[in-house]
Amino acid sequence: MQDNNRPSPAEDLALLASAARSAGAIALRYFQQSPKVWLKPGNSPVSEADLAVDDFLKAILLKERPHYGWISEESIDDRPTQPYERYFVIDPIDGTRGFLSGKRQWCISLAIVENGQPIAGVLKCPALDEFYEASLHAGAKLNGERLETAPNRCAHLPLLSSPAVITNKLPPEFLEKVELVASAPSLAYRLAMLAKAALDIVLIRPDCHDWDIAAADIILLESGARLVDYRGITVQYGQAPFSHRFLMAFRKPQLKTMLDIVAAAKLS
């Protein structure tokens, strides 16, 4: 245990990992089974699978860590307001639209944040049988195997995931030097693809939220990549309304090049 009896990041990671595996089994019961669906404000869908997973996670995680705050896409923290040193940041199903259409690239995203930064995070991707995990200063793993910084590609163009609204603003001379890859329905999974070197650059349009990216952020960091804003500054979490402007993720050697491109294209 750490000072003042707080769990270590490794202990918090173990809790998240256990909860995510159980939550994955719950989600799979609804996958490709035509679950009930409702539309939230802004016309984004939420299904009974999202709510069932969220209910399970909220019950088990807050039982184990009642002194942690709760930030989730699908539920509020209905306890009396108080300052917390650590927060759970939860997306019960990231990529709900893909989940509902039968696509397999969706995941359960769980993180714990302290002082605005994730200290532990997991991405459970049940339909793909992929499990990503990381805790602070302990490296990142995929299905138990260490994720290392991939070498720069020599024979291939860098692989870029970018929404059309951003791609259309990128300079042609840059687009000639990359290969565009169709985006997965889950933003967290796109970032996981970067962590395992299946992508080289991920550009993120404004208005993503803490729950979309917090778990993937520490997995990226611990695998040798970065997630930053248009100034190259690390993302801060736990500040309502929990939303962010333009963000980008890439391996660290690409930082200056990407910042120059972003500034020239006025993507921020």
C-alpha positions as CSV (number, residue, x, y, z in Angstrom):
1,M,0.0,0.0,0.0
2,Q,1.0,3.6,-0.5
3,D,1.2,6.3,2.1
4,N,-2.0,7.2,3.8
5,N,-3.3,3.7,3.0
6,R,-4.3,4.5,-0.6
7,P,-4.1,1.5,-2.9
8,S,-1.2,1.5,-5.3
9,P,-1.8,1.9,-9.0
10,A,-1.1,-1.8,-9.4
11,E,-3.8,-2.7,-6.8
12,D,-6.2,-0.3,-8.5
13,L,-5.4,-2.0,-11.9
14,A,-6.1,-5.4,-10.4
15,L,-9.6,-4.2,-9.3
16,L,-10.3,-2.7,-12.8
17,A,-9.1,-5.8,-14.5
18,S,-11.4,-8.1,-12.5
19,A,-14.4,-5.8,-12.9
20,A,-13.8,-5.4,-16.7
21,R,-13.7,-9.2,-17.3
22,S,-17.0,-9.7,-15.5
23,A,-18.5,-6.7,-17.3
24,G,-17.4,-8.1,-20.7
25,A,-19.4,-11.3,-20.0
26,I,-22.4,-9.2,-19.3
27,A,-22.0,-7.2,-22.5
28,L,-21.6,-10.3,-24.6
29,R,-25.1,-11.5,-23.5
30,Y,-26.6,-8.6,-25.4
31,F,-24.2,-8.5,-28.4
32,Q,-26.0,-9.3,-31.7
33,Q,-29.2,-10.0,-29.7
34,S,-31.1,-6.8,-30.6
35,P,-31.1,-5.1,-27.2
36,K,-33.5,-2.3,-26.4
37,V,-32.2,1.1,-27.5
38,W,-33.0,4.7,-26.5
39,L,-31.7,8.0,-27.8
40,K,-30.0,10.4,-25.5
41,P,-29.9,14.2,-26.0
42,G,-27.8,14.8,-29.2
43,N,-29.2,11.6,-30.7
44,S,-26.5,9.3,-29.5
45,P,-27.8,5.8,-28.7
46,V,-27.8,4.0,-25.3
47,S,-28.8,0.4,-25.1
48,E,-29.9,-1.9,-22.2
49,A,-26.4,-3.4,-22.5
50,D,-24.7,-0.1,-21.7
51,L,-27.0,0.4,-18.7
52,A,-26.6,-3.2,-17.4
53,V,-22.8,-2.9,-17.6
54,D,-22.8,0.5,-16.0
55,D,-25.0,-0.7,-13.1
56,F,-22.7,-3.7,-12.5
57,L,-19.5,-1.6,-12.6
58,K,-20.9,1.2,-10.4
59,A,-22.0,-1.3,-7.7
60,I,-18.8,-3.4,-7.6
61,L,-16.3,-0.6,-8.0
62,L,-17.8,1.8,-5.4
63,K,-18.3,-1.1,-3.0
64,E,-14.5,-1.7,-3.2
65,R,-13.5,1.9,-3.3
66,P,-16.3,4.0,-1.6
67,H,-13.9,6.9,-1.2
68,Y,-13.3,7.3,-5.0
69,G,-15.4,9.6,-7.2
70,W,-17.5,8.4,-10.1
71,I,-17.4,9.8,-13.7
72,S,-19.4,7.7,-16.2
73,E,-21.0,8.3,-19.6
74,E,-24.2,6.6,-18.5
75,S,-24.7,7.5,-14.8
76,I,-24.0,10.3,-12.3
77,D,-22.5,10.2,-8.9
78,D,-25.6,10.4,-6.8
79,R,-23.7,10.5,-3.5
80,P,-23.4,13.8,-1.5
81,T,-20.9,16.1,-3.3
82,Q,-17.4,16.0,-1.9
83,P,-13.8,16.3,-3.2
84,Y,-12.2,13.0,-4.1
85,E,-8.5,12.3,-4.5
86,R,-9.2,9.6,-7.1
87,Y,-12.1,9.0,-9.6
88,F,-13.3,6.1,-11.6
89,V,-13.8,7.1,-15.2
90,I,-16.1,4.7,-16.9
91,D,-17.5,4.0,-20.4
92,P,-19.5,0.8,-20.1
93,I,-19.5,0.3,-23.8
94,D,-17.3,2.6,-26.0
95,G,-18.5,2.3,-29.6
96,T,-22.2,1.7,-28.8
97,R,-23.2,2.3,-32.5
98,G,-20.8,-0.4,-33.6
99,F,-22.0,-2.7,-30.9
100,L,-25.6,-2.3,-32.0
101,S,-24.7,-2.9,-35.7
102,G,-22.9,-6.1,-34.8
103,K,-19.3,-4.8,-35.3
104,R,-16.7,-6.3,-33.0
105,Q,-14.5,-3.2,-32.4
106,W,-16.1,-2.0,-29.2
107,C,-14.7,-2.1,-25.7
108,I,-15.3,-1.5,-22.0
109,S,-13.2,1.4,-20.8
110,L,-12.2,1.7,-17.2
111,A,-9.7,4.1,-15.6
112,I,-8.8,5.6,-12.3
113,V,-7.7,9.2,-12.3
114,E,-5.7,11.1,-9.6
115,N,-4.6,14.8,-9.8
116,G,-6.1,15.0,-13.3
117,Q,-4.1,12.1,-14.7
118,P,-4.9,8.4,-15.2
119,I,-2.9,6.1,-12.9
120,A,-4.5,2.8,-14.0
121,G,-6.7,1.8,-17.0
122,V,-8.1,-1.2,-18.8
123,L,-9.8,-1.8,-22.2
124,K,-11.7,-5.0,-22.4
125,C,-12.7,-5.9,-26.0
126,P,-14.8,-9.0,-25.5
127,A,-15.8,-9.6,-29.2
128,L,-12.2,-9.4,-30.2
129,D,-10.8,-11.3,-27.2
130,E,-8.4,-8.5,-26.5
131,F,-7.5,-7.1,-23.1
132,Y,-5.4,-4.0,-22.7
133,E,-4.1,-2.9,-19.3
134,A,-1.6,-0.4,-17.8
135,S,-0.7,1.3,-14.6
136,L,1.6,4.1,-13.9
137,H,5.3,3.4,-14.4
138,A,4.6,-0.4,-14.9
139,G,4.2,-0.6,-18.6
140,A,1.2,-1.7,-20.8
141,K,0.1,-5.2,-21.8
142,L,-2.1,-6.8,-24.4
143,N,-3.4,-10.2,-23.3
144,G,-0.6,-10.4,-20.8
145,E,2.2,-9.6,-23.2
146,R,4.1,-6.4,-22.8
147,L,3.4,-3.6,-25.4
148,E,6.6,-2.0,-26.4
149,T,7.3,1.1,-28.5
150,A,7.2,-0.1,-32.1
151,P,10.1,0.9,-34.4
152,N,9.4,3.5,-37.1
153,R,8.0,1.9,-40.2
154,C,10.5,1.7,-43.0
155,A,8.7,0.0,-45.9
156,H,5.2,1.4,-45.3
157,L,3.6,4.8,-45.0
158,P,2.5,5.8,-41.5
159,L,-1.1,4.7,-40.9
160,L,-3.5,7.5,-40.0
161,S,-7.0,7.3,-38.5
162,S,-8.8,10.6,-38.8
163,P,-12.5,11.7,-39.1
164,A,-13.4,13.2,-42.5
165,V,-14.0,16.7,-40.9
166,I,-10.4,16.8,-39.9
167,T,-8.9,14.9,-42.8
168,N,-10.4,17.5,-45.2
169,K,-8.3,20.2,-43.5
170,L,-5.0,18.5,-43.7
171,P,-2.4,19.7,-46.2
172,P,-2.2,17.5,-49.4
173,E,1.5,17.2,-49.0
174,F,1.0,15.5,-45.6
175,L,-1.8,13.2,-46.9
176,E,0.5,12.0,-49.6
177,K,2.9,10.7,-47.0
178,V,0.4,8.7,-44.9
179,E,-2.1,5.9,-45.5
180,L,-5.6,6.6,-44.3
181,V,-7.3,3.8,-42.3
182,A,-11.0,3.4,-41.9
183,S,-12.0,4.4,-38.3
184,A,-13.2,1.8,-35.8
185,P,-16.5,2.7,-34.2
186,S,-14.8,2.9,-30.8
187,L,-12.4,5.8,-30.2
188,A,-10.8,3.9,-27.3
189,Y,-10.1,1.0,-29.6
190,R,-8.6,3.3,-32.2
191,L,-6.2,4.5,-29.5
192,A,-5.5,0.9,-28.5
193,M,-4.6,0.2,-32.1
194,L,-1.9,2.8,-31.9
195,A,-0.7,1.3,-28.6
196,K,-0.1,-2.0,-30.4
197,A,1.3,-0.3,-33.5
198,A,-1.6,-1.1,-35.8
199,L,-1.9,2.6,-36.3
200,D,0.7,5.4,-36.2
201,I,-1.4,8.5,-35.8
202,V,-4.9,9.1,-34.5
203,L,-6.6,12.5,-34.8
204,I,-9.6,13.1,-32.6
205,R,-12.3,15.7,-33.4
206,P,-13.5,18.0,-30.7
207,D,-16.1,17.0,-28.0
208,C,-14.7,13.6,-27.0
209,H,-15.1,13.0,-23.2
210,D,-13.0,11.7,-20.3
211,W,-14.7,8.3,-20.5
212,D,-13.8,7.9,-24.1
213,I,-10.0,8.3,-23.7
214,A,-8.8,8.1,-20.0
215,A,-8.1,4.3,-20.0
216,A,-6.5,4.4,-23.5
217,D,-4.4,7.4,-22.5
218,I,-2.4,5.5,-19.8
219,I,-2.1,2.5,-22.1
220,L,-0.6,4.7,-24.8
221,L,1.7,6.5,-22.3
222,E,3.0,3.2,-20.9
223,S,3.5,1.8,-24.4
224,G,5.6,4.7,-25.6
225,A,3.0,6.9,-27.3
226,R,1.4,10.2,-26.4
227,L,-2.1,11.7,-26.3
228,V,-2.0,15.5,-26.3
229,D,-4.0,18.6,-27.3
230,Y,-3.1,21.0,-30.2
231,R,-0.4,22.6,-28.1
232,G,1.3,19.3,-27.2
233,I,0.0,19.5,-23.6
234,T,-1.2,16.4,-21.7
235,V,-4.9,15.9,-21.3
236,Q,-6.4,16.8,-17.9
237,Y,-9.2,14.7,-16.5
238,G,-11.9,15.0,-13.9
239,Q,-13.0,18.6,-14.7
240,A,-16.7,19.0,-15.6
241,P,-18.1,18.9,-18.2
242,F,-15.4,16.3,-18.9
243,S,-15.1,17.3,-22.6
244,H,-12.1,18.1,-24.8
245,R,-11.2,20.1,-27.9
246,F,-9.1,18.6,-30.8
247,L,-6.7,15.9,-29.6
248,M,-4.1,13.8,-31.3
249,A,-2.2,10.6,-30.5
250,F,1.1,9.3,-31.9
251,R,4.4,7.9,-31.0
252,K,6.7,10.4,-29.3
253,P,9.2,11.0,-32.1
254,Q,6.3,12.4,-34.3
255,L,5.4,15.2,-31.8
256,K,7.0,18.2,-33.5
257,T,5.9,17.2,-37.0
258,M,2.3,16.8,-35.9
259,L,2.2,20.0,-33.9
260,D,3.4,21.9,-37.0
261,I,0.8,20.3,-39.2
262,V,-2.0,21.0,-36.7
263,A,-1.0,24.6,-36.4
264,A,-0.8,25.1,-40.2
265,A,-4.1,23.4,-40.8
266,K,-5.8,25.3,-37.9
267,L,-7.3,22.1,-36.6
268,S,-7.7,23.5,-33.1
